Amino acid sequence: MKAQIKILYIALLSLALVMTGCRKPDSPFALDGECDIVSLTLDDQYTGSIDLARRTVVVAIPEAYSEELMTLTALKLSAGATANVKVGDKLNLTAPRMISVTNGNTYQEFTLSVKHDEAHILSFVINGEYAGLINESMRTITVQVPSGTDLAHLTPTITVSPGATVTPAGGIACDFTHPVEFTVTYNTASTTYTVTVKEMGKPKALYVGLAATQQQLNSEEQAACTWLLTSVEGAQYASMADIAAGAVDMSECKVIWWHLHKDGGIDGKGQFENNAGDALLAKDNLAAYYHAGGNLLLTRFATYLPAYIGEADCVPNNCWGQNEENAETVSGPWEFSIAGHTGHPLWQNLLMNAERPENVFTCDAGYRITNSTAQYHIGTDWGGYDNREMFRKKTGAVDIAGGADAVVAWEYLRTAEHGAIICIGSGCYDWYSVAGDAGTEYYHANIAKITENAINYLIK
């Protein structure tokens, strides 16, 4: 009977521990007082916001305030509790730190962090349709609207940092015949953006996609599109439906770029046709553009397109991809071979590894990549492309990157009958990582540089 009571006591004690969230550093039988942080203040004036359920303490501080050496000036705990920090301690909060609160034989850990006041415009859309391109470093926003739009009566929809306010407010018609300043404020933070709305002229470069608008592109495609629109003068976005309808004047367009991403990949013409219907509707107009001397940059699964606009009926035969949310985290830089092609204009002025001068690196450790690949397998084992000479003969293209058993980038050379096409199907060519900035600190800059090189090469 005593043994049964003891077992019941331990079970009830364990349940109590789960319900309180406290841990036991010593005896499994003693459960003393609560072990919470009741209040906390840094530098006499910055009070923490405490979430007992998540066991976090977040202290809001001014936008430019240093968090390197902050003084713990007030700390109130549950009755009878102690902590591994005390009033008067100097804390380096450039990274979150753990605070352990102990009460008798129980303890609980809290994560203490600081959050600088932020006041930013996150998105700016005119009339619910035309998205602004935000240059955070220059504090400018540029919005392009169709020719003939009445710039004096346009209504912006504005998304700002959590808790912030913006003046003039969104949802109210404004006169954009001249640049307008919008100021965002939150506590100590304040940022002023200059918004310029201009009518679209004839595009000099086009980013095309299946989505009706730029903001409806998936994250991978949107990252690529944003780079183009903010980096190439006269660049615009157009949907494949716009191209199919003849709604875009391409008479001055030097290059069209299509970067097609599909979670899980596209493997074979059947899947391409099922996933790119609007592109097939636009193929005749794209073919006319190409055969009039226009140039195309086709990346990822867009590399299927040449087979539909007049080139040989060949598509990449070695294709796959992961889902963005479940993307692989790389443990080190990823690379592809340019052996035999190091002199090609696409591979110039990149960040190179001196120990591997015939390889291009495109991301750093920590990057999360879908490894979305649309390449040609080379070899006698399968696929129909025994060697590179056979690849060139069948496709009509010239290989410009790839290892012994693959072509990961290729080119359709300009002729008197058509413009040029650059295709990049390497899984290393990736614009967006769900990990944010992780893995982008060095080699990932090569993605933009390769693309810049390709565009400059095509429009020369």
GIVENZI-V973305 format. One line per field, one symbol per residue. ss: DSSP state (A for helix, B for strand, O for the rest). Layout:
# GIVENZI-V973305
ss=???
This chain:
# GIVENZI-V973305
ss=OAAAAAAAAAAAAAAAAAAAOOBOOOOOOOOOOOOOBBBBBBOOOBBBBBBOOOOBBBBBBOOOOOOOOBBBBBBBBOOOOBBOOOOOOBBOOOOOBBBBBBBOOBBBBBBBBBBBOOOOBBBBBBOOOBBOBBBOOOOBBBBBBOOOOOOOOBBBBBBBOOOOBBBOOOOOBBOOOOOBBBBBBBOOBBBBBBBBBBBOOOOOBBBBBOOOOAAAOOAAAAAAAAAAAAAOOOBBBBBAAAAAAOOOOOOOOOBBBBBBOOOOOOOOAAAAAAAOAAAAAAAAAAAAAAAOOOBBBBBBAAAAAAAAOOOOOOOOOBBBOOOAAAOBBOOOOBBBBOOOOOOOAAAOOOOOOAAAOOBBBBBOOOOBBOOOBBBBBOOOOOOOOOOAAAAAAAAOOBBBBOOOOBBOBBBBOOOOOOOOBBBBOOOOOOOOOOOOOOOOOOOOAAAAAAAAAAAAAAOO
